[in-house]
Amino acid sequence: MTTTPTHPEPGVAPARARRTTPYAALTAAVQEAGLMRRRTGHYWVRIAVTTLAFAAVLAGAFLLRDSWLVLLTAAPLALVLTQFAFLGHDGAHRQIFATHRSNEWAARIFAALLTGLSYGWWMGKHNKHHQAPNQRGTDSDIESDVVSFHEEAAAGRRGALRWATQKQGWWFYPLLLLAGLNLHVDSVRTMVRGRAGKRRWVDTSLIVVHWAVYAAALVLLLGPGRGAAFFGVHMAAFGLSMGGAFAPNHVGMPIVARETKVDFIRRQVLTSRNISGGWFVDLFMGGLNHQVEHHLFPSMPRPNLRAARPFVLRFCAEHGISYTETSLPRAFADIVRYLNEVGLAARDPFRCPLVSQLRAS
């Protein structure tokens, strides 16, 4: 027997809507296969392994504290913290434990205390993303002051930014070096402005502890020079690992206009891209390589997403819905090509759609 959750969940259609759409049949098949059941044991093992890796990196940094070789531990630290961020994501989606309270506290510890990012800030933006992925005016992930993810944004660029936008695809991956720092700045800015949701002071306290311990370790163990260098390498690697995991999911997929109405299944499937691969891709992307399945079933435990893929593939084939899956290198290349195509709007903001198609042919 299934029960309706008492708390809103990112990306889940209202119960009434699910009963009146084909989504109900797909959901029933997935539930019958047991793919919505919690995998708490799996998560405890993952938490333990990630914690051990975290301890190993810290031990390495401590042993190398008097040498510039300590910088070799900065990137591994970023990779481990990215894994904690993925666990925070899973907790926020109630994938780990049976109760909302346990998942929320797990998400706060992984996100705020260990990673240094506000849980409330992330939930606010991520809820909107799941409700309307790639939709103008709703999904803040496609609105940026630096990168234009759609032609309307590119057409408004002026001066040096307009020039840079024309070849923004080539700039995208170097810009990811700054993405980690930008995430932390946005998180803090949202908390300062009081927009980080409920229990803002819990988030604030955890983040203060995170940065106090981190700053003290950098200054007292490494000194100002090595500490600053360590921080720079760490933030750059964190941006690359986080951006490299999240960007392939939706960048380059269809953009939905503000006023366009799309049914739940097509909205989630058509704007998402799956990444093929084995255990390494699963680890690198935190399970987000199964983006289509994740958007259709946000509370499905991460290790079950791969098993849900055949159900979704069959459903999409039966209903004529395009299901996108590609390799990670191909996805990275598609992102560059797409962003450069969008950037053409900065050079020629009044181009005719027919001319655009002829250029691409």
N, C-alpha and C positions, 0 to 999 in steps of 0.2 A: 504494500500500500504506500502511495506517495502522498506527501503533504505539501501544501503551499508554504514557502518560507515567509516568515513574518517581516523580514528585512528586505528592502529592495536590493537586487543583485545586478551588477553591470551586465548589460547586453541581453537580459532575459525579457522576452516579450510578455505582456500581461497574460494572465491565465485565460481570460476570455478569448483573447486573440489566438492563443495557441490551440484552443479547442475547435476553432472554426477555420483552421488552415491545415495544409498537409504536414506542417511541422509536428502535429500531434502524432501522426503515424510514425514519423522518423524517431520522435522522442520515445514512443512506446517500444520500438524495436531496440533502441539503444539501452533502455532501462531493462528490458527483458534479458539482454545479454549481460547484464550486471555491470555495465560500464560507468554507471553513476555512483557505484558504491565507493566509500572512502578507502584509500590505500594508506592508512595511518602508519603501518609497519614500514612501508616503502619510504615514507617521508621521514620517519625517525632515523632510518639508515642514512638517507641523504643529508639530514641535518648533522648527524654525527660525523660523516665523512667530510662535509664542508667545514665543520668546526675544527676537525683535526688538521685539515689543510690550512686553515686560518692560523692555528697555533704553530704549525711548521714554518709558515712564512714569517710570523712574528719572531720565532726563534732564530731564523736565519738573519733577519734584520738586526736582531740584538747582537749576534755573534760578529756581524760585519759592521757594527756601528762606527768603528774607528777608521773605516776604509771607504773610499768612494765606490767600492764594489757593492756597498749596501744598496746602490741604485738598481742592482740586478733583482732586488726583491720587490721593487715598487710595482712593476707590471703584474707579477703573480698576485700581489695584494689586491690590485684592481680586479683581476679575474675572480678571485675568491669573493670579494665584496659584490661583484655582479651576480654570483651564484646566490648570495644572501638576498640580493634585490629580487631575484626570481622567486625565491621562497616567500618573500614578502608579497609578491604579486599573487602567488598561489593561495596564501593565507587570506588576502583581501577578497579573493574569489570563493572563499570557503571550500577550498579543495582538500585541506589537510585534516582538520578535525571535524567532529560531528556538530559542535555548537558554534553559533555565531560569535559568542564572546571569546572562546578559545582561539578561533581563527583571527579575530581582530587583534588580540593581544600578540599573537605570533607575528602577524603582519607588522604591527608597530615596532616590535623588538628587531625584526629583520630589517625593516626599512629605516626607522628613525635612529635606533640605538647603534646598530651595526653598520648601516650604510650611510646614515646621516641625512636621509631624505624624509620629508614630512609625509606621514601616512594620509593625513587629511587632505593635503594638497594633491597628492597623487590620486586619491579616490575621486576627488571632484572632477579632475580632468579626464580620468580614465572612464568614469561612468558615462560622460558625454560621448567619449570616443566609441564605447560599445553600443550606445543607443543609436548613433548615427555616424558610423565610420566613413571618413572621407567626404563628409557633407559640409559644404560651405556654411558658415555661420553657426555651426554646432561643434564640430570636431576641431578643437584647438591644435591638434597635432599637425594640421595642414595649414596653419596660419603662423608665419614666421616673419620677423623683421629682416632676416638675412637671406634665407632660401625661399624662392617662389615655388610653391607646390602646385599652383594652377595658373592659368594664363591671365586671369584678372589681376592677380597680385603682380605678375611680371610686367604687365602693361603699365602699371603705375610707378615703375621705378624711374629714377632720374639721376643724372650725373654719373659719378663713378660707380654707384650701385647698379645703375642700368647697364653699364659696360660689363661689370662682373657677372650680372645675371645672365647675359647672353651665353656664357660658357660655364654656368653654375654647376653643371654636372661634374666637371673636372675639379671644381672646388669643394664638392660635397664631402668627400672622404677626408681631406685635410681639415675641413671645418669640424669634423667629428672629434678632433683632438681637443676642441674647446667645449664639446657637448656635455661632458661630465661636470665641468665647472658651471656651465649654464644651468644644468639641472639643480645644482645646489643653490645657486643664486635665486632661481625661480621659486624654489621651495621656501627659502628664508623670506623672500619678498612677500609671498602669499601669507605666511604666518604673521609677519609684522603688520600687514594690512588687515588682519583678522578674518581672512577668507579661507582658512584651512579646515573648516568644518568643526564638528563636535570634538571635545577633548583636545582643543588646540594646545592647552598648557601641558598636557601629557606629552604630546609631540615635541613641544618646545623644550621641556626638561630633558627628554631623551637625547635630542639633538645637541643641546648644550653639553651634556655629558660626553657625547661622541666627540665633539670638536675640542673640548677641553683636554680629554685624554690624548687625542691625536696630536694637538698642538704641543702639549707638554712633552710627549714622546719625541717629536721632531726636534724641539729646542734642546731638551735636556740630554737626549741620547746622541743625536746627530750633530747638534750645533746649528747655528743660523744658516751657514752656507750649504752644507749637505742636506739640511732639513728642507730648505727652499727647493733645492734640486729634486729631492725625493718627492716632495709635494707636486712639483710640475710634471714629473714622469708619471706619477700615480694618477693624477687627474687626466692626463692625456690618454693613458691606457684605459682608464675607466670610461672615458667618452667613446673610445673606439669599440670597446667590448659591448657597452650598452647600445650605442648607435648601430653597430654591426648586427646586433640581434634584433632590434626593433624596426630598423628601416626597411628590410626586405618584406616585411609583412604587408605593407599597404602602399608604399611609395611607388608610383608608376601604375597603380591600379586606377580604375575609373573614379573620377571626381563627381560627386552628386551635387547638383545645383541646389540653392537654398530652398526653392519652392517645390522641388520634385518629391513626389510621394512614391516610395518603393516598399513592397511587402518585406516582412522581416527576413525571410530566408534569402531572397535575392539581394537584399541590402548587405547582409553579412557575407555571403559567398562571393558575389561579384566584385566586392571591394577588397577582398583578401587574397593573399598569395601564399601557398604552401611551399616549403622548401624540402626537397627530397634529400635523403641521406640516412646514415645509420646513427650509432650511439654518439659519435663525436658531434654531429649536427644537433642532436637532441640536447647534449650538454652545453654546447656553445650558445644555443638559442634558448635554453631554458624551457624547451617544449613548445616555444612559440613558433617553431617551424611547422607545427600543425595548426596554423592560424585559422583556417576555415572551421575546423572542428571546435577549436577553442571559442570562436565567436558564436557558433551555434549552441554550444554547451559550456558556458563559462565556468560552471562549478564542477565540471568533470575533472577528476584528478589527472594531473599531468601524465602519469604513466599509462593511462587508458586512452589517450587521444589517438595514438597510432592504431589501436584496435578499432576505433570508431570510424577510421578513414574509409574502409570498404562500404560501410552503411551509407555514409554521406556520398561517396562516389556513385553508388547504385541509385540513390535517390535523385541526385543531380542529373544522371543520365536519363532516368525515367521522366523527369519533368523539364528536360531541355535547358538546364541551367549550366552555364559555363563554369567549370572548376579549374582553377589555375594552380599548377604545380611545376616547379622548375628547380634546377640545381642552385646552390648558393653562388658560385661564380657567375652563372647566367643572370641571377637576380641582381647582383651587384652591377653587372654590365647594363642591364635593362634600366636600372635606376639612373645611371649616368646618361644614357640615351634619352630617357624621358625628361629629365631635368633640363637637358640642353634643348630639347624640342620646346618645352615650356618657356625657356629663356628667349626663344625667338620673338615672343610677344613683346619683350622689352625693346627689341630692335625695330619691330614693325607692329605696333599696337593695333593698327586698323586693318590688318590683313584679312583677306577674304577667306572663308572656310574652304571654298573650292580650290583656291590657290594653295592653301596649306596642304590639301590632299595631293595635289600635283607635285609639290615639292618633296613630299615623303615618298612618292612613287618612283 
